[in-house]
Amino acid sequence: MIHYKIYRNTRELPKAWDALPVNDIFLKSDFLEGLENSLPTNISGYYIGIFKSEILVGIAIVQRVQMYADDIFRKSSNNTLKQFGKQLVSKIVKGNALVVGNLMHTGQHGIYFNQNDISQNDYLNQLEKVLDDLISEIKAKFNKKVRIIVFKDYFEDDNIHESKAFFKANNLYKVQVQPNMIFSIPETWKKTEDYISAFNKKYRRRYKTARKKSTHLNYKELNTEYIKNNSKTIFSLYETVSDNARVNSFKLEENHFYQLKVHLKDNFKVIGVFLKEELVGFYTLILNDKTLETYFLGYNKALQHEYQMYLNMLFNMASFGIENGFKSIVYARTAMEIKSSIGAKPQTMHIYLNHTNNFIANTVLKWIVKYMNPMRKWEERHPFK
């Protein structure tokens, strides 16, 4: 008999959780515990175990997200039309959402099931019951109504798209979102020089110019103690970049990077950018099996242009991935043009979503997604010979 259990903290997770043959660090208990200890104030997590008899055959991450206008829209605008748009969006999305996946990172990091033990449809049917339970619990416990349900971030070739009947029955609409920028590293590249020599003349010159501008910057991996003692500075640098986003559905807690370092150890890298002895920027990397995941970063805005800090961080990430034998680097879905200029390629992604108010039509939902996650026009660059 197939059944499920909902765990409300990582301490409750069964031993079989980490024994599942899944190679995604974002679904492992170490990451989940670090995340749980440093979740944004408007996000809480549920961990789902799906069992066949008493054997764990599937897992899922569901996040309850409380969305309010001040969280979503960081920058105010005096433009009347924009203000109207914000107010309209706020009225529709304001309240609670349930996200199957991790809202805080691009990609499908929310579901896994063993295909030898359970079919995709049986797995999804259990998730449907889980979501119904959580909707009832949130209403009873917090007196809040869940407005939106989201299954997030699936590539075009993901098997989940085969379950059309499930999504149709649950009024979950398929919506294309901004692509994930992924850098596939050729097997023949073993060192940074292989990468540089592959650039065409224009982009090799650009690489050299950027490196020349960063001559006075030093990059050092930060240890756990340094991250703990300098959490305020690191958070302030992160905030500079985060607050610059037009739309953002959460803000990290100050201890987020420290908690991930404590729990992931060498699989989480925080690289500090120093000008003389001052920390003026940082970027983070998560080592996820054969995939290098770029994570949050921050920098001193006043120094960014002069030292081309952001571009140099992207080059450093590429270099780390190549030198350490990764197959690909996930650069996520912001600043797509500059990421394509260092070698990343866009991979189309989709989400499925449903508004629990039956009067909110499919077209309105799609408009909201496009408003909050606009498909910006950008020119893909082709840096290699």
Protein Blocks (a to p, Z undefined) as FASTA:
>chain_A
ZZddddfbfklpcfklmmpccfbfklpmklmmmmmmmpcfkbccddddddehjacfbdcd
dddddddfklmmmbacfbfklmmmmmmmmmmmgccdddedjfkbgcjffbccdfklocfk
lmmmmmmmmmmmmmmmmmmmnopacfbdcdehiafklmklmmmmlmmmnopacddddddd
dddddfklmbfklmmmmpcfklmmmmmmmmmmmmmpccddddfklmmmmmmmmmmmmmmm
mmmpmbdcbdcdfklmmmmmmmnmmmpccddddehjbcfbdcddddehjaccdddddddf
klmmmnommmmmmmmmmmmmmmnopabdcebjghkllmmmnopacdddddddddfblklc
fklmmmmmmmmmcccddddddfbZZ
